[in-house]
Amino acid sequence: MPLFITQETAVFGTSIPLSDFAPLLAAHRARYQSTLDIEKKGVELQQANFPTQAVQDFVTAVCTWGGYAGISGRILKRNSLEAIANALRSAVNQLNAEKPNVAGALACINALDSLGTPSFASKHLRFLRPDICPVFDSLLQEALPYSFDATGYAQFSKDCCSLAKTLTQQKNSAAPDREMGEWCAADVEGAIFAYVTELKN
């Protein structure tokens, strides 16, 4: 697997000290301040079984968070709200299975027009199950050794979950804004994204 963890460092093709993850995640939270609010929308959406108005609001919020609000208009124009709701529902069923199928969940979202790559499809999954679903966009794909498809996304998810477990066990690496400081896959990815973005600036 691409991830290699030592006592002090996580290596995803590039090395990041474990002690850097908490401040990197804090920087990500500061930049994307609506993150936790949209996670709540994701929980509420599932609890209500994906009503169409809530689906529209969710897609708009996720795409705006992702920096391309216009993509939501394209998605909503090219797919019926019922089709989007069904795809999200099917994805969650894959994620909530006894053995979560992250690749299968991504494939459900990829079937929608304008969501055919991991980038914005994974953003939707991230807000439905942040515990196991990271974002995997083109910027991360350029920096990390994972294929830009469902298989690569599933491996990245697995590695983020593994590193989340390691960080949770670290006494000085509490995840900001999480109960008991526990890390989830999306938090790990957020820290990595902050790190990669810093390198590009």
Accessible surface in RSA format (square Angstrom, percent):
REM  Atomic radii and reference values for relative SASA: ProtOr
REM  Chains: A
REM  Algorithm: Lee & Richards
REM  Probe-radius: 1.40
REM  Slices: 20
REM RES _ NUM      All-atoms   Total-Side   Main-Chain    Non-polar    All polar
REM                ABS   REL    ABS   REL    ABS   REL    ABS   REL    ABS   REL
RES MET A   1   145.86  75.5  72.58  48.0  73.28 174.5  70.28  59.7  75.59 100.1
RES PRO A   2    43.76  31.9  21.17  19.3  22.59  82.1  33.31  27.5  10.45  64.9
RES LEU A   3     3.72   2.1   0.00   0.0   3.72   9.3   0.00   0.0   3.72  10.0
RES PHE A   4   128.48  64.3 126.99  78.7   1.49   3.9 128.48  77.9   0.00   0.0
RES ILE A   5    49.21  28.0  23.49  17.5  25.72  62.0  23.49  16.9  25.72  69.8
RES THR A   6    57.88  41.2  45.16  45.8  12.72  30.3  50.95  68.4   6.93  10.5
RES GLN A   7   171.19  95.7 148.32 108.4  22.87  54.5  58.18 123.8 113.02  85.7
RES GLU A   8   132.84  76.3 126.88  96.0   5.95  14.2  43.77  84.7  89.06  72.7
RES THR A   9    31.95  22.7  31.95  32.4   0.00   0.0  11.16  15.0  20.79  31.4
RES ALA A  10     0.00   0.0   0.00   0.0   0.00   0.0   0.00   0.0   0.00   0.0
RES VAL A  11    40.96  27.0  40.96  37.1   0.00   0.0  40.96  35.6   0.00   0.0
RES PHE A  12     0.01   0.0   0.01   0.0   0.00   0.0   0.01   0.0   0.00   0.0
RES GLY A  13    62.16  76.7   0.00   N/A  62.16  76.7  26.32  72.2  35.84  80.3
RES THR A  14    35.16  25.0  29.12  29.5   6.04  14.4  21.76  29.2  13.40  20.3
RES SER A  15    60.92  51.5  49.87  66.6  11.05  25.5  26.83  57.1  34.09  47.8
RES ILE A  16     0.00   0.0   0.00   0.0   0.00   0.0   0.00   0.0   0.00   0.0
RES PRO A  17    55.93  40.8  55.93  51.0   0.00   0.0  55.93  46.2   0.00   0.0
RES LEU A  18     5.03   2.8   4.99   3.6   0.05   0.1   4.99   3.5   0.05   0.1
RES SER A  19    85.82  72.5  65.99  88.1  19.84  45.7  52.33 111.4  33.50  46.9
RES ASP A  20    53.32  37.4  53.32  53.1   0.00   0.0   6.15  14.5  47.17  47.0
RES PHE A  21     0.00   0.0   0.00   0.0   0.00   0.0   0.00   0.0   0.00   0.0
RES ALA A  22    19.12  17.6  17.91  27.6   1.21   2.7  18.12  25.5   1.00   2.6
RES PRO A  23    80.47  58.6  68.23  62.2  12.24  44.5  74.53  61.5   5.94  36.9
RES LEU A  24    13.65   7.6  12.69   9.1   0.96   2.4  13.44   9.4   0.20   0.5
RES LEU A  25     0.55   0.3   0.55   0.4   0.00   0.0   0.55   0.4   0.00   0.0
RES ALA A  26    45.47  41.8  39.20  60.5   6.27  14.3  40.75  57.4   4.72  12.5
RES ALA A  27    48.07  44.2  34.59  53.4  13.48  30.7  42.77  60.2   5.30  14.0
RES HIS A  28     9.08   5.0   7.30   5.1   1.78   4.6   5.40   5.6   3.68   4.3
RES ARG A  29    22.32   9.4  18.05   9.2   4.27  10.2  17.50  23.9   4.82   2.9
RES ALA A  30    65.49  60.2  49.55  76.5  15.94  36.3  57.73  81.3   7.76  20.6
RES ARG A  31   143.15  60.1 110.95  56.6  32.21  76.7  52.46  71.7  90.69  55.0
RES TYR A  32    39.78  18.6  35.18  20.0   4.60  12.0  26.80  20.1  12.98  16.0
RES GLN A  33   150.49  84.2 119.96  87.7  30.53  72.7  40.01  85.2 110.48  83.8
RES SER A  34    48.48  41.0  43.77  58.4   4.71  10.9  36.24  77.2  12.24  17.1
RES THR A  35     0.87   0.6   0.87   0.9   0.00   0.0   0.87   1.2   0.00   0.0
RES LEU A  36    49.36  27.5  48.06  34.4   1.29   3.2  48.06  33.8   1.29   3.5
RES ASP A  37    85.23  59.7  81.79  81.4   3.43   8.1  21.25  50.0  63.98  63.8
RES ILE A  38     6.77   3.9   6.77   5.0   0.00   0.0   6.77   4.9   0.00   0.0
RES GLU A  39    15.20   8.7  14.30  10.8   0.90   2.1   7.04  13.6   8.16   6.7
RES LYS A  40   128.51  62.7 126.97  77.9   1.53   3.7  77.77  70.0  50.74  54.0
RES LYS A  41    85.39  41.7  82.10  50.4   3.29   7.8  41.23  37.1  44.16  47.0
RES GLY A  42     0.00   0.0   0.00   N/A   0.00   0.0   0.00   0.0   0.00   0.0
RES VAL A  43    76.74  50.5  75.35  68.2   1.39   3.4  76.53  66.5   0.21   0.6
RES GLU A  44   104.94  60.3 101.03  76.4   3.92   9.3  38.47  74.4  66.48  54.3
RES LEU A  45     3.91   2.2   1.69   1.2   2.22   5.6   3.47   2.4   0.44   1.2
RES GLN A  46    43.32  24.2  28.12  20.5  15.21  36.2  15.10  32.1  28.22  21.4
RES GLN A  47   144.39  80.7 104.35  76.3  40.04  95.3  47.34 100.8  97.05  73.6
RES ALA A  48    60.99  56.1  32.60  50.3  28.39  64.6  44.75  63.0  16.24  43.0
RES ASN A  49    91.64  63.2  86.11  83.2   5.53  13.3  26.84  64.6  64.80  62.6
RES PHE A  50     8.79   4.4   5.39   3.3   3.40   8.8   5.39   3.3   3.40   9.7
RES PRO A  51    58.06  42.3  46.42  42.3  11.63  42.3  58.06  47.9   0.00   0.0
RES THR A  52    53.44  38.0  50.55  51.2   2.90   6.9  20.66  27.7  32.79  49.6
RES GLN A  53   109.86  61.4 107.71  78.7   2.15   5.1  59.38 126.4  50.48  38.3
RES ALA A  54    34.71  31.9  27.54  42.5   7.17  16.3  31.19  43.9   3.52   9.3
RES VAL A  55     0.00   0.0   0.00   0.0   0.00   0.0   0.00   0.0   0.00   0.0
RES GLN A  56    66.29  37.1  66.29  48.4   0.00   0.0   2.55   5.4  63.74  48.3
RES ASP A  57    66.30  46.4  61.02  60.7   5.28  12.5  16.65  39.2  49.64  49.5
RES PHE A  58     1.99   1.0   1.30   0.8   0.69   1.8   1.56   0.9   0.43   1.2
RES VAL A  59     0.42   0.3   0.42   0.4   0.00   0.0   0.42   0.4   0.00   0.0
RES THR A  60    56.77  40.4  56.77  57.6   0.00   0.0  49.38  66.3   7.40  11.2
RES ALA A  61    18.96  17.4  10.44  16.1   8.52  19.4  17.81  25.1   1.14   3.0
RES VAL A  62     0.00   0.0   0.00   0.0   0.00   0.0   0.00   0.0   0.00   0.0
RES CYS A  63     0.00   0.0   0.00   0.0   0.00   0.0   0.00   0.0   0.00   0.0
RES THR A  64    75.59  53.8  64.54  65.4  11.05  26.3  59.55  80.0  16.04  24.2
RES TRP A  65    21.38   8.6  10.48   5.1  10.90  25.6  18.09   9.6   3.29   5.3
RES GLY A  66    16.17  19.9   0.00   N/A  16.17  19.9   2.59   7.1  13.57  30.4
RES GLY A  67    57.37  70.8   0.00   N/A  57.37  70.8  32.17  88.3  25.20  56.4
RES TYR A  68   140.41  65.6 135.54  77.1   4.87  12.7  91.94  69.1  48.47  59.7
RES ALA A  69    53.12  48.8  43.84  67.7   9.28  21.1  44.05  62.0   9.07  24.0
RES GLY A  70    59.62  73.5   0.00   N/A  59.62  73.5  43.71 120.0  15.91  35.6
RES ILE A  71    28.05  16.0  27.36  20.4   0.68   1.6  27.36  19.7   0.68   1.9
RES SER A  72     7.81   6.6   7.81  10.4   0.00   0.0   0.00   0.0   7.81  10.9
RES GLY A  73    40.44  49.9   0.00   N/A  40.44  49.9  35.84  98.3   4.61  10.3
RES ARG A  74   110.62  46.4 103.60  52.8   7.02  16.7  18.26  25.0  92.36  56.0
RES ILE A  75     0.00   0.0   0.00   0.0   0.00   0.0   0.00   0.0   0.00   0.0
RES LEU A  76    43.95  24.5  26.24  18.8  17.71  44.5  26.44  18.6  17.51  47.1
RES LYS A  77   182.53  89.1 146.87  90.1  35.67  84.9  98.13  88.3  84.40  89.9
RES ARG A  78   137.02  57.5 106.28  54.2  30.74  73.2  27.26  37.3 109.76  66.5
RES ASN A  79    17.68  12.2   8.63   8.3   9.05  21.8   7.08  17.0  10.61  10.3
RES SER A  80    61.78  52.2  43.84  58.5  17.93  41.3  45.67  97.2  16.11  22.6
RES LEU A  81    47.85  26.6  44.49  31.8   3.36   8.5  44.49  31.2   3.36   9.0
RES GLU A  82   106.68  61.2 104.74  79.2   1.94   4.6  57.66 111.5  49.02  40.0
RES ALA A  83    40.06  36.8  32.11  49.6   7.95  18.1  37.10  52.2   2.96   7.8
RES ILE A  84     1.22   0.7   1.22   0.9   0.00   0.0   1.22   0.9   0.00   0.0
RES ALA A  85     3.82   3.5   3.82   5.9   0.00   0.0   3.82   5.4   0.00   0.0
RES ASN A  86    80.29  55.4  78.66  76.0   1.63   3.9  23.86  57.4  56.42  54.5
RES ALA A  87    12.66  11.6   6.02   9.3   6.64  15.1  12.10  17.0   0.56   1.5
RES LEU A  88     1.00   0.6   1.00   0.7   0.00   0.0   1.00   0.7   0.00   0.0
RES ARG A  89    68.65  28.8  68.65  35.0   0.00   0.0  38.17  52.2  30.48  18.5
RES SER A  90    50.45  42.6  47.50  63.4   2.94   6.8  18.26  38.9  32.19  45.1
RES ALA A  91     0.00   0.0   0.00   0.0   0.00   0.0   0.00   0.0   0.00   0.0
RES VAL A  92     9.49   6.2   9.49   8.6   0.00   0.0   9.49   8.2   0.00   0.0
RES ASN A  93    98.29  67.8  87.14  84.2  11.15  26.8  26.29  63.3  72.00  69.6
RES GLN A  94    61.97  34.7  58.94  43.1   3.03   7.2   6.54  13.9  55.43  42.0
RES LEU A  95     0.64   0.4   0.00   0.0   0.64   1.6   0.00   0.0   0.64   1.7
RES ASN A  96    84.48  58.3  54.54  52.7  29.94  72.1  25.90  62.3  58.57  56.6
RES ALA A  97    46.25  42.5  30.53  47.1  15.72  35.8  40.90  57.6   5.35  14.2
RES GLU A  98   183.96 105.6 142.79 108.0  41.17  98.0  67.64 130.8 116.32  95.0
RES LYS A  99   179.67  87.7 168.47 103.4  11.19  26.7 113.41 102.1  66.25  70.6
RES PRO A 100    57.51  41.9  40.07  36.5  17.44  63.4  40.07  33.1  17.44 108.4
RES ASN A 101    65.05  44.9  60.55  58.5   4.50  10.8  17.35  41.8  47.70  46.1
RES VAL A 102    16.76  11.0  13.53  12.3   3.23   7.8  13.53  11.8   3.23   8.8
RES ALA A 103    30.12  27.7  28.46  43.9   1.65   3.8  28.85  40.6   1.26   3.4
RES GLY A 104    14.89  18.4   0.00   N/A  14.89  18.4  13.07  35.9   1.82   4.1
RES ALA A 105     0.00   0.0   0.00   0.0   0.00   0.0   0.00   0.0   0.00   0.0
RES LEU A 106     0.00   0.0   0.00   0.0   0.00   0.0   0.00   0.0   0.00   0.0
RES ALA A 107    54.33  49.9  45.57  70.3   8.76  19.9  47.50  66.9   6.83  18.1
RES CYS A 108    26.47  20.0  16.82  18.8   9.64  22.7   9.05  22.9  17.42  18.8
RES ILE A 109     0.23   0.1   0.23   0.2   0.00   0.0   0.23   0.2   0.00   0.0
RES ASN A 110    37.65  26.0  26.14  25.3  11.51  27.7  14.34  34.5  23.30  22.5
RES ALA A 111    89.96  82.7  48.02  74.1  41.95  95.4  60.37  85.0  29.59  78.4
RES LEU A 112    14.02   7.8  10.47   7.5   3.55   8.9  11.35   8.0   2.67   7.2
RES ASP A 113    71.58  50.1  58.62  58.3  12.97  30.7  23.28  54.8  48.30  48.2
RES SER A 114    35.32  29.8   0.05   0.1  35.27  81.2  16.27  34.7  19.05  26.7
RES LEU A 115     4.75   2.6   1.76   1.3   2.99   7.5   4.75   3.3   0.00   0.0
RES GLY A 116    53.23  65.6   0.00   N/A  53.23  65.6  23.62  64.8  29.61  66.3
RES THR A 117    74.17  52.8  72.35  73.4   1.82   4.3  59.26  79.6  14.91  22.5
RES PRO A 118     6.77   4.9   6.77   6.2   0.00   0.0   6.77   5.6   0.00   0.0
RES SER A 119    20.15  17.0  20.15  26.9   0.00   0.0  12.71  27.1   7.45  10.4
RES PHE A 120    19.03   9.5  17.77  11.0   1.26   3.3  17.77  10.8   1.26   3.6
RES ALA A 121     0.00   0.0   0.00   0.0   0.00   0.0   0.00   0.0   0.00   0.0
RES SER A 122     0.00   0.0   0.00   0.0   0.00   0.0   0.00   0.0   0.00   0.0
RES LYS A 123    11.25   5.5  11.25   6.9   0.00   0.0   7.58   6.8   3.67   3.9
RES HIS A 124     1.17   0.6   1.17   0.8   0.00   0.0   1.14   1.2   0.03   0.0
RES LEU A 125     0.00   0.0   0.00   0.0   0.00   0.0   0.00   0.0   0.00   0.0
RES ARG A 126     3.09   1.3   3.09   1.6   0.00   0.0   0.00   0.0   3.09   1.9
RES PHE A 127     1.06   0.5   0.00   0.0   1.06   2.8   0.00   0.0   1.06   3.0
RES LEU A 128     4.49   2.5   0.00   0.0   4.49  11.3   0.00   0.0   4.49  12.1
RES ARG A 129    50.86  21.4  50.76  25.9   0.10   0.2  17.61  24.1  33.26  20.2
RES PRO A 130    25.87  18.9  25.87  23.6   0.00   0.0  25.87  21.4   0.00   0.0
RES ASP A 131    63.82  44.7  56.45  56.2   7.37  17.4  36.00  84.7  27.81  27.7
RES ILE A 132    26.97  15.3  26.97  20.1   0.00   0.0  26.97  19.4   0.00   0.0
RES CYS A 133     0.00   0.0   0.00   0.0   0.00   0.0   0.00   0.0   0.00   0.0
RES PRO A 134     0.00   0.0   0.00   0.0   0.00   0.0   0.00   0.0   0.00   0.0
RES VAL A 135     3.87   2.5   3.87   3.5   0.00   0.0   3.87   3.4   0.00   0.0
RES PHE A 136     0.00   0.0   0.00   0.0   0.00   0.0   0.00   0.0   0.00   0.0
RES ASP A 137    17.21  12.1  17.21  17.1   0.00   0.0   3.98   9.4  13.23  13.2
RES SER A 138    64.32  54.4  64.32  85.8   0.00   0.0  30.61  65.2  33.72  47.2
RES LEU A 139    43.04  24.0  40.35  28.9   2.69   6.8  42.83  30.1   0.21   0.6
RES LEU A 140     0.00   0.0   0.00   0.0   0.00   0.0   0.00   0.0   0.00   0.0
RES GLN A 141    61.26  34.3  57.34  41.9   3.93   9.3   0.44   0.9  60.82  46.1
RES GLU A 142   124.54  71.5  85.55  64.7  38.99  92.8  39.01  75.5  85.53  69.8
RES ALA A 143    40.14  36.9  14.82  22.9  25.32  57.6  25.14  35.4  15.00  39.7
RES LEU A 144    10.02   5.6   0.00   0.0  10.02  25.2   1.95   1.4   8.07  21.7
RES PRO A 145    70.02  51.0  39.53  36.0  30.49 110.8  55.79  46.1  14.23  88.5
RES TYR A 146    10.95   5.1   1.15   0.7   9.80  25.5   6.67   5.0   4.28   5.3
RES SER A 147    57.65  48.7  41.28  55.1  16.37  37.7  43.97  93.6  13.68  19.2
RES PHE A 148    66.29  33.2  43.86  27.2  22.43  58.4  44.01  26.7  22.28  63.8
RES ASP A 149    67.07  47.0  62.97  62.7   4.10   9.7  34.29  80.7  32.78  32.7
RES ALA A 150    30.23  27.8  26.11  40.3   4.12   9.4  26.11  36.8   4.12  10.9
RES THR A 151   103.66  73.7  99.29 100.7   4.37  10.4  65.43  87.9  38.23  57.8
RES GLY A 152     3.55   4.4   0.00   N/A   3.55   4.4   3.55   9.7   0.00   0.0
RES TYR A 153     0.00   0.0   0.00   0.0   0.00   0.0   0.00   0.0   0.00   0.0
RES ALA A 154    31.50  29.0  26.08  40.2   5.43  12.3  26.47  37.3   5.03  13.3
RES GLN A 155    51.58  28.8  47.87  35.0   3.71   8.8  18.15  38.6  33.42  25.3
RES PHE A 156     0.00   0.0   0.00   0.0   0.00   0.0   0.00   0.0   0.00   0.0
RES SER A 157     3.32   2.8   3.32   4.4   0.00   0.0   0.34   0.7   2.98   4.2
RES LYS A 158   134.31  65.5 126.57  77.7   7.74  18.4  77.96  70.2  56.35  60.0
RES ASP A 159     0.00   0.0   0.00   0.0   0.00   0.0   0.00   0.0   0.00   0.0
RES CYS A 160     0.00   0.0   0.00   0.0   0.00   0.0   0.00   0.0   0.00   0.0
RES CYS A 161    41.63  31.5  33.66  37.5   7.96  18.7  26.07  66.1  15.55  16.8
RES SER A 162    43.85  37.1  33.58  44.8  10.26  23.6  21.36  45.5  22.49  31.5
RES LEU A 163     0.00   0.0   0.00   0.0   0.00   0.0   0.00   0.0   0.00   0.0
RES ALA A 164     5.41   5.0   5.31   8.2   0.10   0.2   5.41   7.6   0.00   0.0
RES LYS A 165   141.22  68.9 134.27  82.4   6.94  16.5  82.73  74.5  58.48  62.3
RES THR A 166    32.35  23.0  31.82  32.3   0.53   1.3  14.82  19.9  17.53  26.5
RES LEU A 167     0.32   0.2   0.00   0.0   0.32   0.8   0.00   0.0   0.32   0.9
RES THR A 168    54.60  38.8  33.23  33.7  21.37  50.9  32.29  43.4  22.31  33.7
RES GLN A 169   128.28  71.7  96.36  70.4  31.92  76.0  45.17  96.1  83.11  63.0
RES GLN A 170    66.27  37.1  56.07  41.0  10.20  24.3   5.85  12.5  60.42  45.8
RES LYS A 171   201.45  98.3 162.47  99.7  38.98  92.8 114.10 102.7  87.35  93.0
RES ASN A 172   146.17 100.8 114.46 110.6  31.71  76.3  38.57  92.8 107.59 104.0
RES SER A 173     5.15   4.3   5.03   6.7   0.12   0.3   0.12   0.3   5.03   7.0
RES ALA A 174    63.57  58.5  49.61  76.6  13.96  31.8  54.15  76.3   9.42  25.0
RES ALA A 175     3.51   3.2   0.00   0.0   3.51   8.0   0.02   0.0   3.50   9.3
RES PRO A 176    35.94  26.2  25.02  22.8  10.92  39.7  35.94  29.7   0.00   0.0
RES ASP A 177   100.71  70.5  55.71  55.5  45.00 106.4  20.47  48.2  80.24  80.0
RES ARG A 178    51.18  21.5  36.69  18.7  14.49  34.5  16.50  22.5  34.68  21.0
RES GLU A 179   152.91  87.8 129.43  97.9  23.47  55.9  56.67 109.6  96.24  78.6
RES MET A 180   167.41  86.7 123.63  81.8  43.79 104.3 103.46  88.0  63.95  84.7
RES GLY A 181    10.29  12.7   0.00   N/A  10.29  12.7   4.52  12.4   5.77  12.9
RES GLU A 182    96.77  55.6  94.49  71.5   2.28   5.4  17.09  33.1  79.68  65.1
RES TRP A 183    16.11   6.5   0.00   0.0  16.11  37.8   0.23   0.1  15.88  25.8
RES CYS A 184    15.73  11.9  13.34  14.9   2.40   5.6  14.61  37.0   1.13   1.2
RES ALA A 185     0.00   0.0   0.00   0.0   0.00   0.0   0.00   0.0   0.00   0.0
RES ALA A 186     1.69   1.6   0.00   0.0   1.69   3.9   0.00   0.0   1.69   4.5
RES ASP A 187     0.04   0.0   0.00   0.0   0.04   0.1   0.04   0.1   0.00   0.0
RES VAL A 188     0.00   0.0   0.00   0.0   0.00   0.0   0.00   0.0   0.00   0.0
RES GLU A 189     3.94   2.3   3.94   3.0   0.00   0.0   0.00   0.0   3.94   3.2
RES GLY A 190     0.77   0.9   0.00   N/A   0.77   0.9   0.77   2.1   0.00   0.0
RES ALA A 191     0.00   0.0   0.00   0.0   0.00   0.0   0.00   0.0   0.00   0.0
RES ILE A 192     0.00   0.0   0.00   0.0   0.00   0.0   0.00   0.0   0.00   0.0
RES PHE A 193    24.73  12.4  24.73  15.3   0.00   0.0  24.73  15.0   0.00   0.0
RES ALA A 194    10.58   9.7   5.78   8.9   4.80  10.9   9.96  14.0   0.62   1.6
RES TYR A 195    40.67  19.0  40.63  23.1   0.04   0.1  20.77  15.6  19.90  24.5
RES VAL A 196     4.07   2.7   4.06   3.7   0.01   0.0   4.06   3.5   0.01   0.0
RES THR A 197    18.84  13.4  18.84  19.1   0.00   0.0  18.80  25.2   0.04   0.1
RES GLU A 198   104.33  59.9  90.57  68.5  13.76  32.8  38.94  75.3  65.39  53.4
RES LEU A 199   114.25  63.6  84.64  60.6  29.61  74.4  88.38  62.1  25.87  69.6
RES LYS A 200   123.26  60.1  85.66  52.6  37.60  89.5  52.12  46.9  71.14  75.8
RES ASN A 201   148.22 102.2  86.38  83.5  61.84 148.9  61.95 149.1  86.27  83.4
END  Absolute sums over single chains surface
CHAIN  1 A     9405.4       7467.6       1937.8       5022.3       4383.2
END  Absolute sums over all chains
TOTAL          9405.4       7467.6       1937.8       5022.3       4383.2
